[in-house]
């Protein structure tokens, strides 16, 4: 429904794509109220809209935990897309950029190049790992709760390269998602950092603030990362990292907090390297539980990471 014009014509309100009043029987947490009002979308998408500041409750920007009382006015700056509109579109060009590391009846694991998003953020978006995987294995498009996932059971930041897994059927997707949630998946990463970290691990709680993640001892979620030095290259270090939890930007923030921002990670204080596409974080190894036993997949470093290490070695010799 269109927004009602304000009586003050000199200060017209911003355009609102959708506005509704909460019924007495519908009072609940704001994300649940909005999800019920738009039955063609998922609550996960609503939570993302709330995180982007696209939902207002009685005129103020809503937070996920806010409660919407009877009579409250909820406004969305844009309507959430229906689930079918958000389904991954197969992209053969994206598929050509992926390197298949492992495939069986249940799962496919690819090596994602740096600079490629894991999943689309808008309907019809191409160039993502999910759209490439669906071009290779069309059945992956229908197995996940979120139609954008294309079967992905976890995600990597756009700038992170390396091993990324997708399920080829619904039971495998459910099982692997539960394994990730239960922290029963072994993952290691390689990170090139600008300085030696001041500790061997970090357990600072993390919270998302827009496009950034910050340490927040009040509202942050528990997170733990540990690492070891693989080798030193001048002032920089190549680290092998293990994230026992899977928070957004976790390794990047924890290393920066310990005085060792990742090379090329400008968002968290890293210094640029001309050889790098983005920042140097690589998912090198992934161990997945299967009915036949665990399988371990390793992803080789992509060319820009190899070139960056070689250039640094040459400059430090």
C-alpha positions as CSV (number, residue, x, y, z in Angstrom):
1,X,0.0,0.0,0.0
2,X,1.3,3.4,-0.9
3,X,2.6,5.7,1.8
4,X,0.1,8.4,3.2
5,X,1.3,11.9,2.4
6,X,2.4,14.0,5.4
7,X,0.5,17.2,6.1
8,X,3.8,19.1,6.1
9,X,4.4,19.4,2.3
10,X,7.9,20.9,3.0
11,X,9.1,17.7,4.7
12,X,7.6,14.9,2.8
13,X,8.4,11.4,4.3
14,X,10.6,9.0,2.4
15,X,8.8,6.6,0.0
16,X,7.7,3.4,1.7
17,X,7.0,0.4,-0.5
18,X,5.0,-1.4,2.2
19,X,3.3,-0.3,5.4
20,X,0.9,-2.2,7.6
21,X,-0.5,-2.1,11.1
22,X,0.0,-5.1,13.4
23,X,-3.3,-6.8,14.3
24,X,-4.0,-7.7,17.9
25,X,-3.7,-11.5,17.2
26,X,-0.4,-11.0,15.4
27,X,1.7,-9.2,18.0
28,X,5.1,-10.9,18.2
29,X,8.7,-10.4,17.4
30,X,9.1,-8.0,14.5
31,X,10.9,-10.5,12.2
32,X,8.1,-13.1,12.7
33,X,5.4,-10.5,12.1
34,X,6.9,-9.4,8.8
35,X,7.6,-13.0,7.7
36,X,3.9,-13.9,8.3
37,X,2.8,-10.8,6.4
38,X,4.8,-11.8,3.4
39,X,4.2,-15.6,3.2
40,X,6.1,-15.9,-0.1
41,X,9.4,-15.1,1.6
42,X,11.6,-16.6,4.4
43,X,12.2,-15.3,7.9
44,X,15.9,-15.4,7.1
45,X,15.4,-12.9,4.3
46,X,13.4,-10.7,6.7
47,X,16.2,-10.8,9.2
48,X,18.6,-9.7,6.5
49,X,16.3,-6.8,5.6
50,X,16.2,-5.8,9.3
51,X,20.0,-5.9,9.4
52,X,20.1,-3.6,6.4
53,X,17.9,-1.1,8.2
54,X,15.1,-1.6,5.6
55,X,12.4,-2.3,8.3
56,X,10.9,0.4,10.6
57,X,8.8,-0.1,13.7
58,X,6.7,2.9,14.7
59,X,9.0,5.2,12.7
60,X,12.4,3.9,14.0
61,X,14.8,1.4,12.5
62,X,13.8,-2.0,13.8
63,X,16.2,-4.5,15.4
64,X,15.7,-8.3,15.1
65,X,14.7,-8.7,18.8
66,X,12.2,-5.9,18.8
67,X,8.6,-6.8,19.7
68,X,5.8,-5.4,17.6
69,X,2.7,-4.7,19.7
70,X,-0.9,-4.6,18.5
71,X,-1.4,-1.4,16.7
72,X,2.3,-0.9,15.9
73,X,3.1,0.4,12.3
74,X,5.7,-1.6,10.4
75,X,7.2,0.0,7.2
76,X,9.5,-1.7,4.7
77,X,11.5,0.4,2.3
78,X,11.2,-2.4,-0.2
79,X,9.1,-5.6,-0.3
80,X,10.9,-8.9,0.2
81,X,11.1,-10.9,-3.0
82,X,9.1,-14.1,-3.2
83,X,11.2,-17.3,-2.7
84,X,10.8,-18.4,-6.3
85,X,12.0,-15.0,-7.6
86,X,15.2,-15.5,-5.6
87,X,16.1,-19.0,-6.9
88,X,19.6,-19.3,-8.2
89,X,20.0,-18.8,-12.0
90,X,22.5,-21.3,-13.6
91,X,25.6,-19.5,-14.9
92,X,27.9,-21.5,-17.1
93,X,30.5,-18.6,-17.1
94,X,30.7,-18.8,-13.3
95,X,30.9,-22.6,-13.5
96,X,34.0,-22.2,-15.7
97,X,35.7,-20.2,-13.0
98,X,35.2,-22.9,-10.4
99,X,37.5,-25.8,-9.9
100,X,35.7,-29.1,-8.9
101,X,37.7,-30.7,-6.1
102,X,35.3,-33.5,-5.3
103,X,32.0,-34.9,-6.4
104,X,29.9,-37.9,-5.4
105,X,26.2,-38.8,-5.2
106,X,25.7,-36.5,-2.2
107,X,28.0,-33.6,-2.3
108,X,30.1,-31.4,-4.6
109,X,33.1,-29.4,-3.4
110,X,34.6,-26.6,-5.5
111,X,37.4,-24.2,-5.2
112,X,36.0,-20.7,-5.3
113,X,38.2,-18.0,-6.7
114,X,38.8,-14.7,-4.8
115,X,36.4,-12.0,-5.7
116,X,33.4,-14.3,-6.4
117,X,30.4,-14.1,-4.0
118,X,29.2,-17.4,-2.6
119,X,25.6,-16.7,-3.3
120,X,23.5,-14.0,-5.1
121,X,22.1,-11.1,-3.0
122,X,19.4,-10.2,-5.5
123,X,17.1,-12.0,-7.9
124,X,18.8,-13.1,-11.2
125,X,22.3,-12.2,-10.1
126,X,25.0,-14.1,-11.9
127,X,28.7,-14.6,-11.3
128,X,28.3,-16.4,-7.9
129,X,29.6,-19.7,-6.7
130,X,26.0,-20.9,-6.2
131,X,25.0,-20.0,-9.8
132,X,28.1,-21.8,-11.1
133,X,27.4,-24.9,-9.0
134,X,23.8,-25.0,-10.2
135,X,25.0,-24.8,-13.8
136,X,27.1,-28.0,-13.1
137,X,24.6,-29.8,-11.0
138,X,21.0,-28.5,-11.5
139,X,19.6,-30.6,-8.6
140,X,21.5,-28.4,-6.1
141,X,19.0,-25.6,-6.7
142,X,16.2,-27.3,-4.9
143,X,17.7,-28.7,-1.7
144,X,18.3,-25.7,0.6
145,X,15.9,-23.7,2.7
146,X,17.1,-20.5,1.2
147,X,16.6,-20.6,-2.6
148,X,19.7,-18.4,-3.1
149,X,22.0,-21.1,-1.7
150,X,22.1,-23.4,-4.6
151,X,22.8,-26.3,-2.2
152,X,25.6,-24.5,-0.3
153,X,26.0,-25.9,3.2
154,X,28.3,-23.0,4.3
155,X,29.7,-19.8,2.7
156,X,32.9,-18.0,2.2
157,X,33.4,-14.2,2.0
158,X,33.6,-12.8,-1.5
159,X,37.3,-12.1,-1.0
160,X,38.1,-15.5,0.5
161,X,39.2,-18.3,-1.9
162,X,39.1,-22.1,-1.5
163,X,37.0,-25.1,-0.6
164,X,33.2,-24.6,-0.7
165,X,30.7,-27.5,-0.4
166,X,27.2,-27.9,-1.7
167,X,24.7,-30.8,-1.2
168,X,23.1,-32.6,-4.1
169,X,20.1,-33.8,-2.2
170,X,17.9,-32.6,0.7
171,X,18.9,-35.2,3.3
172,X,22.6,-34.4,2.8
173,X,22.0,-30.7,3.0
174,X,20.1,-31.2,6.3
175,X,22.9,-33.4,7.7
176,X,25.7,-31.2,6.7
177,X,24.0,-28.0,7.9
178,X,23.5,-29.7,11.3
179,X,27.1,-30.7,11.3
180,X,28.2,-27.1,10.7
181,X,25.8,-25.8,13.3
182,X,27.1,-28.5,15.8
183,X,30.7,-27.5,15.0
184,X,31.5,-31.0,13.8
185,X,33.2,-29.9,10.6
186,X,37.0,-29.5,10.4
187,X,38.2,-26.5,8.4
188,X,41.6,-24.9,8.1
189,X,42.5,-21.6,6.4
190,X,45.7,-20.0,5.2
191,X,46.0,-16.3,6.0
192,X,48.9,-13.9,5.1
193,X,49.0,-11.2,7.8
194,X,50.9,-7.9,7.9
195,X,52.5,-8.5,11.2
196,X,53.0,-11.4,13.7
197,X,49.9,-11.7,15.9
198,X,50.3,-11.0,19.6
199,X,48.5,-14.2,20.7
200,X,47.9,-17.7,19.4
201,X,44.1,-17.6,19.6
202,X,41.2,-15.2,20.1
203,X,37.8,-15.7,21.6
204,X,36.4,-12.2,21.5
205,X,32.6,-12.1,20.9
206,X,31.5,-10.7,17.5
207,X,28.5,-8.7,16.3
208,X,27.6,-7.4,12.9
209,X,27.4,-3.6,12.4
210,X,26.3,-3.0,8.8
211,X,29.0,-4.3,6.5
212,X,31.5,-4.6,9.3
213,X,31.9,-7.0,12.3
214,X,33.1,-5.7,15.6
215,X,34.1,-7.1,19.0
216,X,31.1,-6.6,21.3
217,X,31.1,-7.9,24.8
218,X,27.5,-7.0,25.4
219,X,25.6,-8.2,22.4
220,X,28.3,-10.2,20.5
221,X,28.1,-13.9,19.7
222,X,30.7,-16.3,21.0
223,X,33.5,-17.0,18.5
224,X,36.9,-18.7,18.7
225,X,39.8,-18.8,16.3
226,X,43.3,-20.3,16.8
227,X,46.3,-20.2,14.6
228,X,49.9,-21.3,14.1
229,X,52.8,-19.7,12.1
230,X,53.5,-21.6,8.9
231,X,56.4,-19.3,8.0
232,X,57.6,-15.8,8.3
233,X,58.2,-13.7,5.2
234,X,59.9,-10.4,6.3
235,X,57.6,-8.6,8.6
236,X,54.6,-10.7,7.4
237,X,53.5,-14.2,8.5
238,X,51.7,-17.0,6.8
239,X,49.3,-18.5,9.3
240,X,47.2,-21.7,9.4
241,X,43.9,-20.8,11.1
242,X,41.2,-22.9,12.6
243,X,37.8,-21.3,13.3
244,X,35.9,-23.5,15.7
245,X,32.8,-21.2,15.2
246,X,31.5,-19.8,12.0
247,X,30.8,-16.1,12.5
248,X,30.8,-13.6,9.7
249,X,34.3,-12.2,9.1
250,X,35.5,-14.1,12.1
251,X,39.1,-14.8,11.2
252,X,39.5,-11.4,9.7
253,X,38.4,-9.6,12.8
254,X,40.1,-11.8,15.3
255,X,43.5,-11.5,13.5
256,X,43.1,-7.7,13.3
257,X,42.2,-7.6,17.0
258,X,45.5,-9.4,17.7
259,X,47.5,-6.9,15.7
260,X,47.8,-9.0,12.6
261,X,45.3,-7.7,9.9
262,X,45.1,-9.9,6.8
263,X,47.2,-8.6,3.8
264,X,44.9,-6.8,1.4
265,X,41.9,-6.6,3.9
266,X,41.4,-2.9,3.7
267,X,38.1,-3.1,5.7
268,X,40.0,-4.3,8.8
269,X,43.3,-2.4,8.5
270,X,45.3,-4.7,6.1
271,X,47.8,-3.2,3.7
272,X,47.3,-3.7,-0.1
273,X,49.5,-6.0,-2.1
274,X,49.6,-5.4,-5.9
275,X,49.6,-9.2,-6.7
276,X,46.5,-9.9,-4.7
277,X,42.8,-10.0,-5.8
278,X,41.3,-8.7,-2.6
279,X,42.7,-10.1,0.6
280,X,44.8,-13.2,1.4
281,X,42.5,-15.7,3.2
282,X,42.2,-19.2,1.7
283,X,40.0,-22.1,2.8
284,X,42.7,-24.8,2.3
285,X,41.2,-27.9,3.8
286,X,37.6,-29.1,4.5
287,X,36.7,-32.4,6.2
288,X,33.0,-33.5,5.8
289,X,31.3,-36.4,7.6
290,X,29.6,-38.9,5.2
291,X,27.8,-42.2,5.6
292,X,31.0,-43.9,4.4
293,X,33.2,-42.0,6.7
294,X,34.8,-38.6,6.7
295,X,36.3,-37.1,3.5
296,X,39.0,-34.5,3.4
297,X,39.3,-32.1,0.5
298,X,42.2,-29.7,-0.1
299,X,42.1,-26.7,-2.3
300,X,45.4,-25.5,-3.8
301,X,46.2,-21.8,-3.6
302,X,44.9,-19.8,-6.6
303,X,47.4,-18.0,-8.8
304,X,47.2,-14.5,-7.2
305,X,48.1,-16.0,-3.8
306,X,51.0,-18.0,-5.2
307,X,52.2,-14.8,-7.0
308,X,51.9,-12.7,-3.8
309,X,53.9,-15.2,-1.8
310,X,56.6,-15.5,-4.5
311,X,56.9,-11.7,-4.7
312,X,57.2,-11.3,-1.0
313,X,59.8,-14.1,-0.8
314,X,61.8,-12.3,-3.5
315,X,61.7,-9.0,-1.8
316,X,62.7,-10.4,1.6
317,X,65.6,-12.5,0.3
